[in-house]
C-alpha cells in the first residue's frame, strides 16, 4: 500500500474511521516474510536483501511462521536517521572486499502487519492490525519496533515541525478503518520537501569520483548539477567496475552510460530549465 502526497496536514476526519499520524522514516521500504523454514527480506522493488540485514532477519526468526511485516529499514547516527549510512551499509554488504567489516546497525520501523500465523490480515481495519502489531513486536527488542503513532492532529503537527531535526521526512496519515490494499495510494504523506524520482542513465568525470549524473525526468536526458561528495562516493560503487558506452548530450557534453538505469531522487526548481540536484541514490 502506498501514499499520495498532500500539501497540508490532513484533518482528523480526512480518512475512513479517523486519521492516524505516523512519522515518515527516511530509509528502504522492506517486507519481512517469516515462513515455516526461514526469514526473507524483500525491498519494494522485489529485491531480496536477507543477507544484507542479518540482524533484522535474526530478530524476525522469533515471529510465528506465516507472519508478514511491512516497514522501513533505517540507520540512526547520533540520534538522527541517516540514509547515507544505510546506503553504505547496503553497498558494503554487497562488496566482497568490504563485507568483512561490520557496518552500522540497522533497525526496522515496522508500520503494518499483513499476516500472522498464516492468517491474512489485509482485509481487517488498520486499527486492528496496529494493535496486533504492537503486541507481536513487544518482545523482539530494538532490531524490530513498531513506529510511534498519534491520533491527535495537534501532536502530529508538533512532530512535523520538530522531528525534522532528527532526520524524519514528514508524516504518513492512515485511516483507522482502512484495509491494506497492495499497490493502491490510499494513505497520505506530508513531506518537508517535494523531491522527484528520476532515472540516472550516465555520468561525467572519473569512474572513481563521478562529477555529475545524466538523468531522465521524462523529457530526455539532462545533466545534473555537480554531485555532493556523499552522492559521488555512493555512485562510485556503480561506476568503478567499467567504463560504460560513450554518449553525447544535445549541448555536446560527453558522458559514460551506466550498465542499467539507476533510480535516484532529485530536486528541481519550478522552471523546467532549473538545475537538477541529485539528492540520493535509490538502488533498492
C-alpha positions as CSV (number, residue, x, y, z in Angstrom):
1,X,0.0,0.0,0.0
2,X,1.3,3.4,-0.9
3,X,0.7,7.1,-0.1
4,X,-0.1,10.1,-2.2
5,X,1.5,13.5,-1.4
6,X,-0.6,16.3,0.1
7,X,0.3,19.9,0.7
8,X,-1.1,20.4,4.2
9,X,-1.6,18.2,7.3
10,X,-4.9,16.2,6.8
11,X,-7.7,16.8,9.2
12,X,-8.6,14.3,11.9
13,X,-11.6,13.1,9.9
14,X,-9.8,13.0,6.5
15,X,-9.7,9.3,6.2
16,X,-12.1,6.4,6.9
17,X,-12.6,5.9,10.7
18,X,-10.5,9.0,11.5
19,X,-6.8,9.8,10.9
20,X,-3.8,8.2,12.4
21,X,-0.4,10.0,12.1
22,X,3.0,8.3,11.8
23,X,6.5,9.7,11.4
24,X,7.8,9.1,7.8
25,X,11.3,7.5,8.2
26,X,14.0,8.0,5.6
27,X,15.1,4.5,4.7
28,X,14.3,1.5,2.5
29,X,10.8,0.1,2.3
30,X,11.1,-3.6,3.4
31,X,8.7,-6.5,3.7
32,X,9.6,-9.2,6.2
33,X,8.3,-12.7,5.5
34,X,8.6,-15.4,8.2
35,X,7.9,-18.7,6.5
36,X,7.9,-22.1,8.2
37,X,11.6,-22.6,7.4
38,X,13.3,-19.2,7.0
39,X,13.0,-15.4,7.1
40,X,13.0,-13.5,3.8
41,X,13.6,-9.7,3.5
42,X,12.4,-8.1,0.3
43,X,12.5,-4.5,-0.9
44,X,9.6,-2.7,-2.6
45,X,11.2,-3.4,-6.0
46,X,11.3,-7.2,-5.2
47,X,15.0,-7.4,-4.4
48,X,15.9,-10.0,-1.8
49,X,18.2,-8.4,0.9
50,X,18.1,-11.0,3.7
51,X,21.9,-11.3,3.8
52,X,22.3,-7.6,3.8
53,X,20.4,-7.1,7.1
54,X,21.1,-10.2,9.2
55,X,20.2,-8.6,12.5
56,X,16.6,-8.0,11.2
57,X,16.4,-11.5,9.9
58,X,17.6,-12.9,13.2
59,X,15.1,-10.9,15.2
60,X,12.3,-11.9,12.8
61,X,13.1,-15.6,13.3
62,X,11.2,-15.2,16.7
63,X,8.0,-14.4,14.8
64,X,5.4,-17.1,14.3
65,X,5.5,-18.8,10.9
66,X,3.2,-17.2,8.4
67,X,3.9,-13.7,9.5
68,X,4.4,-10.7,7.1
69,X,5.5,-7.3,8.2
70,X,5.7,-4.0,6.2
71,X,8.1,-1.3,7.3
72,X,11.2,0.8,6.7
73,X,14.7,-0.2,7.4
74,X,16.8,2.7,8.8
75,X,20.1,3.6,10.3
76,X,20.5,6.0,13.2
77,X,23.7,8.1,13.6
78,X,24.0,10.4,16.6
79,X,20.2,10.2,17.2
80,X,19.4,11.1,13.5
81,X,18.0,8.9,10.7
82,X,21.0,8.6,8.3
83,X,20.0,7.5,4.8
84,X,23.6,7.8,3.5
85,X,24.9,5.4,6.2
86,X,22.1,3.0,5.2
87,X,23.3,3.1,1.6
88,X,26.9,2.5,2.6
89,X,25.8,-0.4,4.9
90,X,24.0,-2.0,2.0
91,X,26.7,-1.4,-0.6
92,X,29.3,-2.7,1.8
93,X,27.3,-5.9,2.3
94,X,27.4,-6.5,-1.4
95,X,31.1,-5.8,-1.8
96,X,33.4,-8.8,-1.1
97,X,36.2,-6.5,-0.1
98,X,34.1,-4.7,2.5
99,X,31.8,-7.5,3.6
100,X,34.1,-8.5,6.5
101,X,33.9,-5.0,8.1
102,X,30.8,-4.6,10.3
103,X,28.5,-1.8,9.2
104,X,26.3,0.5,11.3
105,X,23.4,-1.4,12.9
106,X,20.0,-1.2,11.3
107,X,16.5,-1.2,12.7
108,X,13.2,-2.0,11.1
109,X,10.5,0.6,11.8
110,X,7.5,-1.7,11.3
111,X,4.3,0.1,10.4
112,X,1.9,-2.7,9.4
113,X,1.1,-6.4,9.9
114,X,-0.2,-8.1,6.8
115,X,-0.4,-11.6,8.1
116,X,0.2,-13.5,11.3
117,X,0.4,-17.3,11.8
118,X,-0.9,-17.8,8.3
119,X,-3.9,-15.5,8.7
120,X,-4.3,-12.8,6.1
121,X,-4.9,-9.5,8.0
122,X,-5.1,-7.2,5.0
123,X,-8.9,-7.1,4.9
124,X,-9.1,-6.0,8.5
125,X,-9.1,-2.4,9.6
126,X,-5.8,-0.6,10.3
127,X,-6.6,-0.2,14.0
128,X,-6.9,-4.0,14.4
129,X,-3.7,-4.6,12.5
130,X,-1.9,-2.0,14.6
131,X,-3.0,-3.5,17.9
132,X,-1.8,-6.9,16.8
133,X,1.5,-5.4,15.5
134,X,2.3,-3.8,18.8
135,X,1.6,-6.9,20.8
136,X,3.6,-9.1,18.4
137,X,6.7,-6.9,18.4
138,X,6.9,-6.1,22.1
139,X,9.3,-9.0,23.0
140,X,11.6,-8.6,20.0
141,X,13.8,-5.7,21.2
142,X,15.4,-2.8,19.3
143,X,16.0,-4.5,15.9
144,X,12.3,-4.5,15.0
145,X,10.0,-2.0,16.6
146,X,6.5,-0.6,15.8
147,X,6.6,3.0,14.6
148,X,5.1,5.5,17.0
149,X,1.6,6.9,16.2
150,X,-0.7,9.6,17.4
151,X,-4.4,10.1,16.9
152,X,-4.1,13.8,17.9
153,X,-3.7,16.2,15.0
154,X,-2.1,18.9,17.2
155,X,0.5,16.5,18.4
156,X,1.1,15.4,14.8
157,X,1.7,19.0,13.8
158,X,4.3,19.2,16.6
159,X,6.0,16.1,15.3
160,X,6.1,17.5,11.8
161,X,7.7,20.8,13.0
162,X,10.2,19.3,15.4
163,X,11.2,15.8,14.2
164,X,12.7,17.1,11.0
165,X,15.8,17.8,13.2
166,X,16.1,14.1,13.7
167,X,16.0,13.2,10.0
168,X,12.3,12.4,9.9
169,X,11.0,13.3,6.4
170,X,7.4,14.2,7.4
171,X,4.3,12.3,8.2
172,X,2.2,9.4,6.8
173,X,-1.5,9.6,7.6
174,X,-3.8,6.5,7.6
175,X,-7.4,5.8,8.3
176,X,-8.3,3.7,11.3
177,X,-10.9,1.8,9.3
178,X,-8.8,1.3,6.2
179,X,-7.9,-2.2,4.9
180,X,-4.5,-2.9,3.4
181,X,-4.7,-2.6,-0.4
182,X,-1.4,-3.5,-2.1
183,X,-0.3,-1.1,-4.7
184,X,-3.1,1.4,-4.0
185,X,-2.4,5.0,-2.9
186,X,-4.9,5.2,-0.1
187,X,-2.6,6.7,2.6
188,X,-1.5,10.3,2.6
189,X,2.0,11.7,3.1
190,X,3.2,15.2,4.0
191,X,6.8,15.9,3.4
192,X,9.0,18.8,4.2
193,X,10.2,19.0,0.6
194,X,8.9,17.6,-2.7
195,X,11.7,15.5,-4.3
196,X,11.1,13.8,-7.7
197,X,12.1,10.3,-8.8
198,X,14.3,10.1,-11.9
199,X,16.5,7.5,-13.7
200,X,20.2,8.1,-14.0
201,X,21.5,6.8,-17.3
202,X,25.1,8.0,-17.3
203,X,27.8,10.1,-15.5
204,X,30.6,12.5,-16.2
205,X,34.0,12.7,-14.5
206,X,36.3,9.9,-13.3
207,X,34.9,6.4,-12.7
208,X,36.0,6.6,-9.0
209,X,34.8,10.1,-8.4
210,X,31.8,11.0,-10.7
211,X,31.2,14.7,-11.1
212,X,27.6,14.8,-12.4
213,X,24.8,12.4,-13.5
214,X,22.9,12.3,-16.7
215,X,19.2,11.9,-15.6
216,X,16.0,11.4,-17.4
217,X,12.9,13.2,-16.0
218,X,10.7,12.0,-18.8
219,X,11.8,14.7,-21.2
220,X,15.0,13.2,-22.4
221,X,18.5,13.1,-20.7
222,X,19.8,16.1,-18.9
223,X,22.9,16.9,-16.9
224,X,22.6,17.3,-13.1
225,X,24.3,19.9,-11.0
226,X,27.7,18.8,-9.6
227,X,27.2,15.9,-7.2
228,X,27.8,16.3,-3.5
229,X,30.7,14.3,-2.0
230,X,28.3,11.8,-0.4
231,X,26.4,11.1,-3.6
232,X,29.6,10.9,-5.7
233,X,31.0,8.4,-3.2
234,X,27.8,6.3,-3.3
235,X,27.7,6.4,-7.1
236,X,31.3,5.2,-7.4
237,X,30.1,1.7,-6.4
238,X,28.2,1.6,-9.6
239,X,30.7,3.2,-12.0
240,X,34.1,1.9,-10.9
241,X,33.7,-1.6,-12.5
242,X,33.6,-0.4,-16.1
243,X,34.0,2.5,-18.5
244,X,30.4,2.4,-20.0
245,X,29.4,3.2,-23.5
246,X,30.1,6.8,-24.7
247,X,27.2,9.2,-25.1
248,X,26.7,12.9,-26.0
249,X,24.0,15.3,-24.8
250,X,22.4,17.8,-27.1
251,X,24.7,20.6,-25.8
252,X,27.8,18.5,-26.7
253,X,28.5,17.2,-23.1
254,X,30.1,13.8,-23.3
255,X,29.3,11.2,-20.7
256,X,29.5,7.4,-20.0
257,X,26.5,5.3,-19.8
258,X,25.6,3.2,-16.7
259,X,25.2,-0.6,-17.3
260,X,21.5,-0.1,-16.4
261,X,19.3,2.8,-15.3
262,X,19.7,3.7,-11.7
263,X,16.7,5.2,-9.7
264,X,17.7,8.4,-8.0
265,X,15.9,11.2,-6.1
266,X,16.3,14.7,-7.4
267,X,15.1,18.3,-6.7
268,X,14.5,20.9,-9.4
269,X,13.1,24.4,-9.3
270,X,9.8,25.3,-10.9
271,X,11.4,26.4,-14.1
272,X,12.0,23.3,-16.3
273,X,15.4,24.6,-17.1
274,X,16.4,24.9,-13.4
275,X,19.4,23.0,-12.1
276,X,18.7,19.3,-11.3
277,X,20.2,18.4,-7.9
278,X,20.6,14.7,-7.2
279,X,20.0,14.2,-3.5
280,X,20.5,10.5,-3.2
281,X,20.5,7.1,-5.0
282,X,17.6,4.7,-4.6
283,X,19.1,1.4,-5.9
284,X,16.8,-0.8,-3.9
